[in-house]
Amino acid sequence: MILNTSNKSASAPIIEIVIVTYNRKADLLDQLRLLMHLDYPKESYGITIVNNCSNDDTASAVDEFIAHNEDSKISIRALNLPENIGGSGGFSKGIGAAISQNSADYIWLLDDDATPQENTLKRLVGGAEREASKSIIGGVILDKSNVEKVTEAGAKVRWWKARQELLFSGEKVNNLPEERFESEYASAACMLIPMAAAKELQGFANFFLHFDDVEWCLRAKKAGYKTLIEPQARVAHPTKKELYRPGIKYYDVRNFLYVAARHYSIATPYLFIRFLVKATICSLSHRKRNESLETFKALFDFMTKTQGKLQ
């Protein structure tokens, strides 16, 4: 269902907000209500909701929301996918839809459970417009349970340690720099992409979950784009506190290897052996056996060039 896709005014840069959702109807509706009241000209942004084949009645709830807001100046569209293709696939579909519309200056990627502030979009666009060079602009991710605490504000990839180092993680929001600063990646939970970059780089790698935004930003860097964090552009996001979530270790290991192979290939053999040794040791512990099995599967799928959803 599509609402109000008439031409926008040129009063401000045109933004297409892309949200990927899966079985988070309540979070999504809360977010949509907030997005209707951003401190940004209503005629200058639209919303594309990519529904990853949710089974919690998300599709009909979104249709009702669109119908209820049919008199709004904000264009809203829903893309209901026939299967769950993960955050990577969902964002790629949304980016592709925005490119096809060919009316936006920027695409704002946003997680369905992220809570933006009223001025978040204005701050992102302001940062992008003040940059003379080609730039990706990321926001600061705050802990939703304590919005005075930073979850991440960009990150560095520590190849030889097989992990990301999240910048400013755990620090108070008041400790953030006042000016934009460079990062190796911006989280897809809140990332502003120039349309030129979207057209040049297209969507995310087929990773399903995790490290898709890292790979995309590293690809953007090769194409001459900087990734900057705008410290005044903030969203609150739930932190994942579970010790073990099925499938996550698989995606973390497999996709980190893919990112290394594409962007820092010298480390790939070392990383493969490191993951293999650690999984072998973990297999001796009953508590960590599931993680070790996921790692073995990830290593096998990396060798066989298997991507997408864990099968």
C-alpha positions as CSV (number, residue, x, y, z in Angstrom):
1,M,0.0,0.0,0.0
2,I,1.3,3.5,-0.9
3,L,0.3,6.8,0.4
4,N,0.8,10.2,-1.2
5,T,3.8,9.9,-3.6
6,S,3.4,13.3,-5.2
7,N,6.5,15.4,-5.8
8,K,8.1,16.9,-2.8
9,S,8.9,20.6,-2.2
10,A,12.6,21.7,-2.6
11,S,12.5,23.4,0.8
12,A,15.0,20.9,2.3
13,P,16.9,17.9,1.0
14,I,14.5,15.1,0.2
15,I,14.9,12.0,2.5
16,E,13.6,8.5,2.1
17,I,13.5,6.7,5.5
18,V,13.9,2.9,5.1
19,I,12.8,0.7,8.0
20,V,13.2,-3.1,8.0
21,T,10.9,-4.9,10.3
22,Y,10.3,-8.5,11.4
23,N,7.7,-9.4,14.1
24,R,8.0,-6.1,16.0
25,K,4.6,-4.6,15.3
26,A,4.4,-2.7,18.5
27,D,7.9,-1.2,18.2
28,L,7.3,-0.3,14.6
29,L,4.0,1.5,15.3
30,D,5.6,3.4,18.1
31,Q,8.4,4.4,15.8
32,L,6.1,5.4,13.0
33,R,4.2,7.7,15.3
34,L,7.4,9.4,16.3
35,L,8.5,9.8,12.7
36,M,5.3,11.6,11.8
37,H,6.5,14.4,14.1
38,L,10.1,15.0,13.3
39,D,11.6,18.4,13.3
40,Y,11.9,18.3,9.5
41,P,9.6,19.6,6.7
42,K,6.9,17.0,6.3
43,E,6.8,17.5,2.5
44,S,10.5,16.7,2.4
45,Y,10.6,13.1,3.7
46,G,8.9,9.8,3.0
47,I,8.9,6.4,4.7
48,T,9.4,3.0,3.2
49,I,8.6,0.1,5.5
50,V,10.1,-3.2,4.4
51,N,8.2,-6.0,6.1
52,N,10.3,-9.2,6.2
53,C,7.4,-11.6,6.0
54,S,6.3,-10.9,9.7
55,N,3.7,-13.3,11.1
56,D,2.5,-11.0,13.9
57,D,-0.1,-9.1,11.8
58,T,2.4,-6.3,11.0
59,A,1.2,-6.0,7.4
60,S,-2.4,-5.1,8.3
61,A,-1.3,-2.9,11.1
62,V,0.9,-0.9,8.8
63,D,-1.9,-0.6,6.2
64,E,-4.2,0.7,8.9
65,F,-1.5,3.2,10.0
66,I,-1.1,4.4,6.4
67,A,-4.9,4.7,5.9
68,H,-5.2,6.7,9.2
69,N,-2.5,9.1,8.0
70,E,-3.7,9.4,4.4
71,D,-4.0,13.2,4.7
72,S,-0.4,13.6,5.9
73,K,2.2,15.3,3.7
74,I,4.5,12.4,4.4
75,S,4.6,9.7,1.7
76,I,4.5,6.2,3.2
77,R,4.8,2.9,1.4
78,A,4.9,-0.7,2.6
79,L,6.9,-3.4,0.9
80,N,5.6,-6.8,2.1
81,L,8.2,-9.5,1.2
82,P,7.3,-13.1,0.6
83,E,10.1,-14.4,2.9
84,N,12.4,-13.2,5.6
85,I,15.6,-12.2,3.9
86,G,17.1,-10.6,7.1
87,G,18.2,-7.1,7.8
88,S,20.7,-7.2,4.9
89,G,18.2,-8.2,2.3
90,G,15.5,-6.0,3.7
91,F,17.7,-2.9,3.6
92,S,18.8,-3.8,0.1
93,K,15.2,-4.0,-1.0
94,G,14.5,-0.6,0.6
95,I,17.6,1.0,-0.9
96,G,16.6,-0.4,-4.3
97,A,13.1,1.0,-3.9
98,A,14.4,4.4,-3.0
99,I,16.7,4.4,-6.0
100,S,13.8,3.4,-8.3
101,Q,11.7,6.3,-7.0
102,N,14.7,8.6,-7.9
103,S,13.3,11.5,-5.9
104,A,15.4,11.5,-2.6
105,D,18.7,13.2,-1.9
106,Y,19.5,10.9,1.0
107,I,18.3,7.5,2.4
108,W,18.0,7.2,6.1
109,L,18.4,3.6,7.3
110,L,16.6,2.9,10.6
111,D,16.1,-0.2,12.7
112,D,12.5,-0.9,13.6
113,D,13.2,-0.8,17.3
114,A,15.3,2.4,17.3
115,T,13.7,5.4,18.9
116,P,14.9,8.6,17.2
117,Q,14.8,12.0,18.8
118,E,12.7,14.8,17.2
119,N,15.8,16.4,15.8
120,T,17.7,13.3,14.8
121,L,17.0,13.6,11.0
122,K,17.7,17.3,11.0
123,R,21.1,16.7,12.7
124,L,22.0,14.0,10.3
125,V,21.1,16.0,7.2
126,G,22.8,19.1,8.6
127,G,26.0,17.1,9.1
128,A,25.8,15.8,5.6
129,E,25.1,19.1,4.0
130,R,28.0,20.8,5.8
131,E,30.5,18.2,4.5
132,A,32.2,19.2,1.3
133,S,33.4,15.7,0.5
134,K,31.4,12.5,-0.1
135,S,30.2,11.3,3.3
136,I,28.1,8.7,5.0
137,I,26.7,10.1,8.3
138,G,25.9,7.8,11.2
139,G,24.1,8.6,14.4
140,V,25.0,7.8,18.0
141,I,23.3,4.7,19.4
142,L,22.1,5.1,23.0
143,D,21.1,2.4,25.5
144,K,17.3,2.5,25.5
145,S,17.2,1.5,29.2
146,N,19.5,4.4,30.0
147,V,19.6,7.1,27.4
148,E,22.4,8.9,29.2
149,K,24.7,6.0,28.2
150,V,26.2,5.4,24.8
151,T,26.0,1.9,23.3
152,E,28.1,2.9,20.3
153,A,29.2,5.9,18.2
154,G,30.8,4.2,15.3
155,A,33.6,1.6,15.5
156,K,37.0,0.4,14.4
157,V,37.5,-3.1,13.0
158,R,40.2,-4.9,14.9
159,W,41.1,-7.5,12.3
160,W,43.7,-9.4,14.3
161,K,41.3,-9.6,17.3
162,A,38.4,-10.7,15.2
163,R,36.0,-8.1,16.5
164,Q,34.8,-4.5,16.3
165,E,35.8,-2.0,18.9
166,L,32.7,0.1,19.5
167,L,33.6,3.8,20.0
168,F,32.5,5.5,23.2
169,S,30.7,2.3,24.3
170,G,29.5,2.6,27.9
171,E,30.4,6.3,28.2
172,K,28.1,9.0,29.2
173,V,26.5,10.9,26.3
174,N,28.0,14.2,27.7
175,N,31.5,12.8,27.0
176,L,30.9,12.7,23.2
177,P,32.9,15.1,21.1
178,E,31.1,18.2,19.9
179,E,32.1,17.9,16.3
180,R,31.6,15.1,13.8
181,F,34.4,12.5,13.8
182,E,35.5,9.8,11.4
183,S,34.7,6.1,11.9
184,E,35.2,2.9,10.0
185,Y,31.5,2.2,9.9
186,A,28.1,3.6,10.9
187,S,25.4,1.3,12.3
188,A,22.5,0.6,10.0
189,A,20.3,1.3,13.1
190,C,20.8,4.9,12.1
191,M,22.7,5.7,8.9
192,L,22.2,8.5,6.4
193,I,23.4,7.6,2.8
194,P,23.7,10.1,0.0
195,M,21.6,8.9,-3.0
196,A,24.8,9.1,-5.2
197,A,26.4,6.5,-2.9
198,A,23.3,4.3,-3.0
199,K,23.3,4.3,-6.8
200,E,27.0,3.6,-6.9
201,L,27.3,0.9,-4.3
202,Q,23.7,-0.5,-4.3
203,G,22.5,-2.5,-1.3
204,F,24.2,-4.6,1.4
205,A,26.0,-7.8,1.0
206,N,23.8,-10.9,1.3
207,F,24.8,-11.6,5.0
208,F,21.2,-11.8,6.4
209,L,22.4,-10.4,9.8
210,H,25.4,-8.7,11.2
211,F,28.5,-7.0,9.6
212,D,26.4,-6.0,6.5
213,D,26.8,-2.3,7.5
214,V,30.5,-2.8,8.2
215,E,31.1,-4.3,4.8
216,W,29.0,-1.6,3.1
217,C,30.9,1.3,4.8
218,L,34.3,-0.3,4.0
219,R,33.1,-0.6,0.4
220,A,32.1,3.0,0.4
221,K,35.5,4.0,1.7
222,K,37.1,2.3,-1.3
223,A,34.7,4.3,-3.5
224,G,35.9,7.6,-1.9
225,Y,33.3,8.1,0.8
226,K,34.1,9.0,4.4
227,T,32.0,7.6,7.2
228,L,31.4,10.3,9.9
229,I,29.5,10.2,13.2
230,E,27.3,13.1,14.0
231,P,27.3,13.3,17.8
232,Q,24.1,15.3,18.1
233,A,22.1,12.8,16.0
234,R,20.9,10.2,18.4
235,V,18.6,7.2,18.6
236,A,17.8,4.9,21.5
237,H,18.1,1.2,20.9
238,P,17.6,-1.9,23.1
239,T,20.8,-3.6,24.1
240,K,21.1,-7.4,23.7
241,K,21.9,-8.9,27.0
242,E,21.3,-12.6,26.4
243,L,24.4,-14.7,26.9
244,Y,23.5,-16.9,23.9
245,R,21.1,-16.2,21.1
246,P,20.7,-19.0,18.5
247,G,22.3,-18.2,15.2
248,I,24.2,-15.1,16.2
249,K,27.6,-16.7,16.6
250,Y,27.1,-18.3,13.1
251,Y,26.5,-14.9,11.4
252,D,29.2,-13.2,13.4
253,V,31.9,-15.7,12.4
254,R,30.9,-16.3,8.8
255,N,30.2,-12.7,8.0
256,F,33.4,-11.4,9.7
257,L,35.3,-13.8,7.5
258,Y,33.6,-12.5,4.4
259,V,34.3,-8.9,5.4
260,A,38.0,-9.8,5.9
261,A,38.2,-11.6,2.7
262,R,36.9,-8.6,0.8
263,H,38.7,-5.8,2.6
264,Y,41.7,-7.2,4.6
265,S,42.5,-10.5,3.0
266,I,45.9,-10.8,4.6
267,A,44.1,-11.6,7.9
268,T,41.7,-14.2,6.6
269,P,43.8,-17.4,7.0
270,Y,44.7,-16.3,10.6
271,L,41.1,-15.5,11.4
272,F,39.8,-18.8,10.0
273,I,42.4,-20.8,12.2
274,R,41.6,-18.6,15.2
275,F,37.9,-19.3,14.9
276,L,38.5,-23.0,14.3
277,V,40.8,-23.4,17.4
278,K,38.4,-21.5,19.6
279,A,35.4,-23.6,18.5
280,T,37.3,-26.8,19.1
281,I,38.1,-25.7,22.6
282,C,34.5,-24.6,23.2
283,S,33.2,-27.9,22.0
284,L,34.6,-29.5,25.1
285,S,32.3,-27.4,27.3
286,H,28.7,-28.4,27.4
287,R,27.6,-24.8,28.1
288,K,29.3,-23.5,24.9
289,R,28.7,-26.5,22.6
290,N,26.0,-24.8,20.6
291,E,28.2,-21.8,19.9
292,S,31.0,-24.1,18.8
293,L,28.6,-26.0,16.5
294,E,27.5,-22.7,15.0
295,T,31.1,-21.7,14.4
296,F,31.9,-25.0,12.7
297,K,28.9,-24.5,10.4
298,A,30.0,-20.9,9.7
299,L,33.5,-22.0,8.8
300,F,32.1,-24.7,6.4
301,D,29.7,-22.2,4.8
302,F,32.5,-19.6,4.4
303,M,34.6,-22.2,2.6
304,T,31.6,-23.2,0.3
305,K,30.8,-19.5,-0.3
306,T,27.3,-19.9,1.2
307,Q,25.6,-16.6,2.1
308,G,22.1,-15.5,3.2
309,K,20.1,-17.1,5.9
310,L,21.4,-20.0,8.1
311,Q,20.1,-23.2,6.7
